[in-house]
Amino acid sequence: MIKIIESDKVSPKDIFLRNRLMPDVSAAVAEIISNVRENGDYALLEYCLKFDGVRPDPLEVSDEERRTALGSVEPEFIEILREAAENIKDYHARQVKNSYIISDKDGIVLGQKVIPLERAGLYIPGGTASYPSSVLMNCIPAKIAGVSEIVIATPPDRTGNINPNIIAAAEIAGADRIIKCGGAQAVAALAFGTESVPKVDKIVGPGNIFVAEAKRQVFGAVAIDMIAGPSEILVIADEKSDPAVLAADMLSQAEHDKLASAVLVTYSAELAQKVAKEIEMQLTELPREEIARASIENNGKIIITKNIEEAIEIANGIAPEHLELCVDEPFEYLNRITNAGSIFLGRNCPEALGDYFAGTNHTLPTNGTARFSSPLSVDDFVKKSSYMYYSKDALNAVGEKIAYFAEKEGLHAHALSAVIRSKR
């Protein structure tokens, strides 16, 4: 049964039970990365055999496999994937930033170039469930940014094949290559390259603790999007909310992972009791009951506050991955929400709407990092270079000022470089 707690009986830092004691896999991951760097495809195949029970040959999904998989997916699902993809494209296209140039002073040109990454690696989980939605969410922003090559890595099944739904989503989103490999070994391959896997510039996408640790360890050799933790949802609800709806929304995150956190914050004690009962009833109907129940019983909570203002204060202190605001006039409170990965406004926005269809990205900051980071976006797949041009006269006009500044820092060669041209 989910715990019901009054707000003054729990500290905000304990609501999501973050920074809990997790297994230390750093040494095991470091060994995997070292092995892949040294032995390339051979190490990848050995790890596939060890962890996935198969040694896929070849490692890359062929064009024929892609066509076969695409043809095996139900036409209805293909259409849904295409519609979701269009929504994601429409939303993310507005994130594109343009290069700019400033030339309003004689002899001076300043500017910024926005340059897409050459190659991006997308990690797509394939363990207890497959996620074609993650393919769309990670691939489409990269495509819009103009990334030249998009490489997906995802674990094969016991027959050495990739889930056809993953391949269909990759085709629709425009991925260039699909590698049959998962885990820390796939991250290592994307970071450093092997005979079959190209080295990428950035690795994005969610994964288990081994994937997260591998991303942490390869950071610097490549860029990464974030170190993602278990899924989180915080629901703020008033007394008018439907208990069955709230229970379903909480369980939608609880079924992800035993470590996921689903929390309801409400000022209605009566609603809290009704939601707790609904959760118990709905749990028995879930195919993933064991996972969802462990999440609810170990990490789930219903917090009773004095009013909605206190609920919002709690939400901002937690900075949840997903925040649902189930009230009559949600836009009245939107500007008061300062820390959240994605905000779902009103009574008709289940978290699943953002996961699959609306167009916003579902790769979101977890573990409180929404205080300072953002959902995956087109910005994650570009870099920026600044540039400048000064004519001789323009430099001479400011050279002495630059030299004076440099001397204040004790950097005499800097000072000389600013004035030497005027003397020649």
C-alpha positions as CSV (number, residue, x, y, z in Angstrom):
1,M,0.0,0.0,0.0
2,I,1.3,3.5,-0.9
3,K,2.3,5.6,2.1
4,I,0.2,8.7,3.0
5,I,2.2,11.4,4.9
6,E,1.5,14.9,6.0
7,S,3.9,17.4,4.6
8,D,5.4,18.4,7.9
9,K,6.3,14.8,8.6
10,V,8.7,14.4,5.6
11,S,11.6,16.4,4.3
12,P,11.4,17.4,0.6
13,K,14.8,15.8,0.0
14,D,13.3,12.4,1.1
15,I,10.2,12.5,-1.0
16,F,11.8,10.9,-4.1
17,L,14.4,8.9,-2.1
18,R,17.1,10.2,-4.3
19,N,20.8,9.4,-3.9
20,R,19.8,6.1,-2.4
21,L,22.5,3.4,-2.0
22,M,23.0,2.1,-5.5
23,P,25.3,-0.8,-6.5
24,D,28.8,0.3,-7.4
25,V,29.3,-0.8,-11.0
26,S,32.1,1.6,-11.8
27,A,34.9,-1.1,-11.8
28,A,32.9,-3.5,-13.9
29,V,32.0,-0.7,-16.4
30,A,35.6,0.5,-16.6
31,E,36.7,-3.1,-17.5
32,I,34.1,-3.3,-20.2
33,I,35.1,0.0,-21.7
34,S,38.8,-0.9,-21.6
35,N,38.1,-4.3,-23.3
36,V,36.0,-2.7,-26.1
37,R,38.7,0.0,-26.7
38,E,41.4,-2.7,-27.0
39,N,39.5,-5.5,-28.8
40,G,36.7,-3.8,-30.8
41,D,34.1,-6.0,-32.4
42,Y,35.5,-9.1,-30.8
43,A,34.8,-7.7,-27.3
44,L,31.4,-6.5,-28.4
45,L,30.3,-9.9,-29.7
46,E,31.6,-11.6,-26.5
47,Y,29.6,-9.3,-24.4
48,C,26.5,-9.8,-26.5
49,L,26.8,-13.5,-26.0
50,K,27.3,-13.1,-22.3
51,F,24.5,-10.5,-21.6
52,D,22.0,-11.1,-24.4
53,G,22.6,-14.8,-25.1
54,V,23.4,-14.3,-28.8
55,R,26.4,-13.4,-31.0
56,P,24.9,-11.3,-33.8
57,D,26.6,-11.5,-37.1
58,P,26.8,-9.0,-38.6
59,L,26.5,-6.4,-35.8
60,E,24.7,-3.9,-38.0
61,V,21.1,-4.2,-39.1
62,S,21.2,-4.7,-42.8
63,D,19.0,-2.9,-45.3
64,E,17.1,-6.1,-46.0
65,E,16.4,-6.5,-42.3
66,R,15.2,-3.0,-42.1
67,R,12.8,-3.5,-45.0
68,T,11.6,-6.8,-43.6
69,A,11.0,-5.3,-40.1
70,L,9.2,-2.3,-41.5
71,G,6.9,-4.6,-43.5
72,S,6.1,-6.7,-40.4
73,V,4.8,-3.9,-38.3
74,E,1.0,-3.3,-38.2
75,P,0.0,-0.5,-40.6
76,E,-2.0,1.1,-37.9
77,F,1.1,1.4,-35.7
78,I,3.1,2.8,-38.6
79,E,0.6,5.5,-39.1
80,I,0.6,6.4,-35.3
81,L,4.4,6.5,-35.4
82,R,4.3,8.8,-38.4
83,E,1.8,11.1,-36.8
84,A,3.8,11.2,-33.5
85,A,6.9,11.9,-35.6
86,E,5.2,14.9,-37.3
87,N,4.2,16.3,-33.9
88,I,7.7,16.0,-32.6
89,K,9.2,17.6,-35.8
90,D,6.7,20.5,-35.5
91,Y,7.6,21.2,-31.9
92,H,11.4,20.8,-32.3
93,A,11.7,22.8,-35.5
94,R,10.9,25.9,-33.5
95,Q,14.1,25.3,-31.4
96,V,16.5,25.9,-34.3
97,K,18.9,28.7,-33.7
98,N,20.5,30.6,-36.6
99,S,24.0,31.8,-37.0
100,Y,24.4,35.6,-36.8
101,I,26.7,38.4,-37.8
102,I,27.3,41.9,-36.3
103,S,28.9,44.5,-38.6
104,D,27.6,47.9,-37.3
105,K,31.0,49.3,-36.4
106,D,33.5,50.3,-39.1
107,G,36.2,47.7,-39.7
108,I,34.7,45.2,-37.2
109,V,32.8,42.0,-37.9
110,L,31.7,39.7,-35.1
111,G,29.6,36.6,-35.4
112,Q,28.5,33.1,-34.3
113,K,28.3,30.0,-36.4
114,V,25.9,27.3,-35.4
115,I,27.3,24.0,-36.6
116,P,25.6,20.6,-36.4
117,L,27.5,17.6,-34.9
118,E,28.9,15.3,-37.5
119,R,27.8,12.1,-35.9
120,A,25.4,11.3,-33.0
121,G,25.0,8.0,-31.1
122,L,21.5,7.1,-29.8
123,Y,21.3,4.5,-27.1
124,I,17.8,2.9,-27.1
125,P,17.0,0.4,-24.3
126,G,15.8,-3.0,-25.1
127,G,15.7,-5.0,-21.8
128,T,12.4,-5.5,-20.0
129,A,10.7,-3.4,-22.7
130,S,11.4,-1.8,-26.1
131,Y,10.9,1.9,-26.7
132,P,10.3,3.0,-30.3
133,S,9.2,6.3,-28.7
134,S,12.7,6.9,-27.5
135,V,13.9,6.5,-31.1
136,L,11.6,9.3,-32.3
137,M,12.5,11.5,-29.4
138,N,16.2,11.2,-29.7
139,C,16.6,10.9,-33.5
140,I,14.2,13.7,-34.7
141,P,15.9,16.6,-32.9
142,A,19.3,15.3,-34.2
143,K,17.9,15.2,-37.7
144,I,16.5,18.7,-37.5
145,A,19.8,20.0,-36.2
146,G,21.5,18.7,-39.3
147,V,23.6,15.8,-37.9
148,S,25.3,14.1,-40.8
149,E,25.1,10.5,-39.4
150,I,22.8,9.1,-36.7
151,V,23.8,5.7,-35.2
152,I,21.4,3.8,-33.0
153,A,22.7,1.1,-30.6
154,T,20.1,-1.2,-29.0
155,P,20.3,-4.7,-27.6
156,P,19.2,-7.7,-29.7
157,D,16.8,-10.4,-28.6
158,R,17.7,-14.0,-28.1
159,T,17.5,-14.6,-31.9
160,G,19.9,-11.8,-32.7
161,N,17.2,-9.5,-34.0
162,I,16.0,-6.1,-33.1
163,N,12.4,-5.4,-32.2
164,P,10.7,-4.5,-35.5
165,N,9.0,-1.5,-33.8
166,I,12.4,-0.1,-33.0
167,I,13.5,-0.5,-36.6
168,A,10.2,1.0,-38.0
169,A,10.7,4.1,-35.7
170,A,14.3,4.4,-36.9
171,E,13.2,4.4,-40.5
172,I,10.5,7.0,-39.9
173,A,12.8,9.2,-37.8
174,G,15.7,9.0,-40.3
175,A,18.4,7.1,-38.4
176,D,21.3,6.1,-40.7
177,R,22.6,2.9,-38.9
178,I,21.4,0.5,-36.3
179,I,23.9,-1.6,-34.2
180,K,22.8,-4.8,-32.4
181,C,24.4,-4.1,-29.1
182,G,23.4,-2.7,-25.7
183,G,24.8,-2.0,-22.3
184,A,28.1,-0.4,-21.3
185,Q,29.8,-2.1,-24.2
186,A,27.6,-0.2,-26.7
187,V,28.4,3.1,-25.1
188,A,32.1,2.3,-25.2
189,A,31.8,1.3,-28.9
190,L,30.0,4.6,-29.7
191,A,32.6,6.6,-27.8
192,F,35.8,5.1,-29.2
193,G,34.7,3.2,-32.3
194,T,35.3,-0.4,-33.4
195,E,35.5,-2.1,-36.8
196,S,31.7,-2.0,-37.1
197,V,30.7,0.9,-35.0
198,P,31.8,4.5,-35.9
199,K,33.0,6.8,-33.2
200,V,30.4,9.5,-32.5
201,D,30.6,13.0,-31.2
202,K,27.8,12.7,-28.7
203,I,25.8,9.9,-27.0
204,V,22.2,10.5,-25.9
205,G,19.4,8.3,-24.7
206,P,18.4,6.5,-21.5
207,G,19.6,3.3,-20.0
208,N,20.2,1.2,-16.9
209,I,22.8,1.8,-14.2
210,F,25.5,0.2,-16.4
211,V,24.7,2.5,-19.3
212,A,24.5,5.6,-17.1
213,E,27.9,4.7,-15.5
214,A,29.4,4.1,-18.9
215,K,28.2,7.5,-20.2
216,R,29.8,9.1,-17.1
217,Q,33.1,7.4,-17.8
218,V,33.4,8.2,-21.5
219,F,32.4,11.8,-21.0
220,G,35.2,13.9,-22.3
221,A,36.1,11.5,-25.0
222,V,32.6,12.3,-26.3
223,A,29.7,14.6,-25.2
224,I,26.7,13.1,-23.4
225,D,23.2,14.4,-22.9
226,M,22.8,13.6,-19.2
227,I,23.2,11.0,-16.5
228,A,19.6,9.8,-16.3
229,G,18.2,8.2,-13.2
230,P,15.0,6.2,-12.6
231,S,11.7,7.7,-13.8
232,E,9.8,10.2,-11.6
233,I,6.4,11.7,-11.6
234,L,5.0,14.3,-9.2
235,V,1.2,15.0,-9.4
236,I,-0.3,18.1,-7.8
237,A,-4.1,17.6,-7.5
238,D,-7.0,19.4,-6.0
239,E,-10.1,17.9,-4.4
240,K,-12.0,17.9,-7.7
241,S,-9.6,15.4,-9.3
242,D,-10.7,11.9,-10.3
243,P,-8.9,9.4,-8.0
244,A,-8.9,6.7,-10.8
245,V,-7.2,9.1,-13.2
246,L,-4.5,10.1,-10.7
247,A,-3.8,6.5,-9.8
248,A,-3.4,5.6,-13.4
249,D,-1.0,8.5,-14.0
250,M,1.1,7.5,-11.0
251,L,1.2,3.8,-12.1
252,S,2.3,4.9,-15.6
253,Q,5.6,5.8,-14.2
254,A,5.8,3.1,-11.5
255,E,5.6,0.3,-14.1
256,H,8.8,1.6,-15.7
257,D,11.2,0.4,-13.0
258,K,11.2,-0.8,-9.4
259,L,13.3,2.2,-8.6
260,A,10.9,4.7,-10.2
261,S,9.1,7.2,-8.0
262,A,5.4,8.2,-8.2
263,V,4.3,10.9,-5.8
264,L,0.9,12.7,-5.4
265,V,0.8,16.0,-3.5
266,T,-2.7,17.2,-2.5
267,Y,-4.4,19.3,0.2
268,S,-7.4,16.9,0.3
269,A,-7.0,14.0,2.8
270,E,-10.2,12.4,1.4
271,L,-8.7,12.4,-2.1
272,A,-5.5,10.9,-0.8
273,Q,-7.4,7.9,0.7
274,K,-9.4,7.4,-2.5
275,V,-6.2,7.4,-4.7
276,A,-4.5,4.9,-2.4
277,K,-7.4,2.5,-2.9
278,E,-7.5,3.0,-6.6
279,I,-3.8,2.3,-6.9
280,E,-4.3,-1.0,-5.2
281,M,-7.2,-2.0,-7.5
282,Q,-5.4,-0.9,-10.7
283,L,-2.2,-2.7,-9.7
284,T,-3.8,-6.1,-9.9
285,E,-4.7,-5.4,-13.5
286,L,-1.2,-4.6,-14.7
287,P,0.9,-7.1,-16.6
288,R,3.9,-5.4,-15.0
289,E,2.4,-5.6,-11.5
290,E,5.5,-6.9,-9.8
291,I,7.6,-3.9,-11.0
292,A,4.9,-1.3,-10.4
293,R,4.1,-2.6,-6.9
294,A,7.7,-2.6,-5.9
295,S,8.0,1.0,-7.1
296,I,4.8,2.1,-5.3
297,E,5.5,0.3,-2.0
298,N,9.2,1.3,-1.8
299,N,9.2,4.8,-3.4
300,G,5.6,5.9,-3.8
301,K,4.0,8.5,-1.5
302,I,1.0,10.7,-1.1
303,I,1.8,14.0,0.6
304,I,-0.9,16.0,2.2
305,T,-0.3,19.7,2.2
306,K,-2.1,22.7,3.7
307,N,-2.9,24.3,0.3
308,I,-1.8,24.3,-3.3
309,E,0.8,27.0,-2.6
310,E,2.7,24.6,-0.4
311,A,2.3,21.8,-3.0
312,I,4.0,24.1,-5.6
313,E,6.7,24.9,-3.1
314,I,7.4,21.2,-2.6
315,A,7.4,20.6,-6.4
316,N,10.0,23.4,-7.0
317,G,12.2,22.0,-4.2
318,I,12.1,18.5,-5.7
319,A,12.5,19.5,-9.4
320,P,10.7,16.4,-10.7
321,E,11.2,14.9,-14.1
322,H,7.4,15.0,-14.8
323,L,5.0,17.3,-13.1
324,E,1.3,17.1,-13.5
325,L,-0.8,20.0,-12.4
326,C,-4.4,18.6,-12.1
327,V,-6.4,21.7,-11.2
328,D,-9.1,23.8,-12.8
329,E,-7.0,26.8,-14.0
330,P,-3.5,25.4,-14.4
331,F,-2.1,28.4,-16.4
332,E,-2.6,30.5,-13.3
333,Y,0.2,28.5,-11.7
334,L,2.5,27.8,-14.6
335,N,4.8,30.8,-14.0
336,R,5.2,29.7,-10.4
337,I,6.6,26.3,-11.5
338,T,10.4,27.0,-11.7
339,N,11.9,23.5,-11.5
340,A,10.5,20.7,-13.6
341,G,11.5,18.7,-16.7
342,S,8.1,18.7,-18.4
343,I,4.9,20.2,-17.1
344,F,1.5,18.7,-17.8
345,L,-1.3,21.2,-17.4
346,G,-4.9,20.4,-16.5
347,R,-7.0,17.3,-16.1
348,N,-6.6,16.0,-19.6
349,C,-2.8,15.7,-19.9
350,P,-1.6,12.3,-18.8
351,E,2.2,11.9,-18.7
352,A,1.8,9.3,-21.5
353,L,0.7,12.2,-23.8
354,G,4.2,13.6,-23.6
355,D,5.9,10.2,-23.7
356,Y,4.4,9.3,-27.1
357,F,2.5,11.9,-29.0
358,A,2.2,15.6,-28.2
359,G,5.6,16.5,-29.6
360,T,7.5,17.7,-26.5
361,N,10.6,15.6,-25.8
362,H,10.4,12.8,-23.2
363,T,14.2,12.6,-22.6
364,L,14.1,14.7,-19.4
365,P,16.4,15.6,-16.5
366,T,15.9,13.4,-13.4
367,N,17.3,13.3,-9.9
368,G,16.6,17.0,-9.3
369,T,18.7,18.1,-12.2
370,A,15.7,20.0,-13.6
371,R,17.0,22.8,-11.3
372,F,19.7,23.5,-13.9
373,S,19.1,21.4,-17.0
374,S,16.5,20.9,-19.7
375,P,14.8,18.3,-21.9
376,L,16.6,17.0,-24.9
377,S,16.4,19.4,-27.8
378,V,17.9,20.5,-31.1
379,D,20.5,22.4,-29.1
380,D,21.9,19.1,-27.9
381,F,23.0,18.3,-31.4
382,V,24.8,21.5,-32.4
383,K,27.9,23.4,-31.4
384,K,28.7,27.1,-31.8
385,S,31.9,28.8,-32.9
386,S,32.4,32.5,-32.4
387,Y,34.4,34.6,-35.0
388,M,35.7,38.1,-35.3
389,Y,37.4,40.4,-37.9
390,Y,39.1,43.7,-37.2
391,S,40.7,46.0,-39.8
392,K,44.1,47.5,-39.0
393,D,42.6,50.8,-38.1
394,A,40.0,49.2,-35.9
395,L,42.6,47.2,-34.0
396,N,44.9,50.3,-33.6
397,A,42.0,52.2,-32.1
398,V,41.7,49.7,-29.2
399,G,45.2,48.1,-29.1
400,E,46.5,50.2,-26.2
401,K,43.4,49.4,-24.1
402,I,43.9,45.7,-24.7
403,A,47.6,46.0,-23.8
404,Y,46.7,47.9,-20.6
405,F,44.2,45.2,-19.6
406,A,46.7,42.4,-20.3
407,E,49.4,44.1,-18.2
408,K,47.0,44.2,-15.3
409,E,46.9,40.4,-15.5
410,G,50.7,40.2,-15.8
411,L,50.5,38.8,-19.3
412,H,53.1,40.8,-21.2
413,A,53.1,38.7,-24.4
414,H,49.3,39.3,-24.6
415,A,49.9,43.1,-24.4
416,L,52.6,43.0,-27.0
417,S,50.4,41.0,-29.5
418,A,47.8,43.8,-29.2
419,V,50.1,46.6,-30.2
420,I,52.9,45.1,-32.2
421,R,51.0,45.4,-35.5
422,S,50.7,49.2,-35.1
423,K,54.5,49.5,-35.0
424,R,55.2,47.6,-38.2
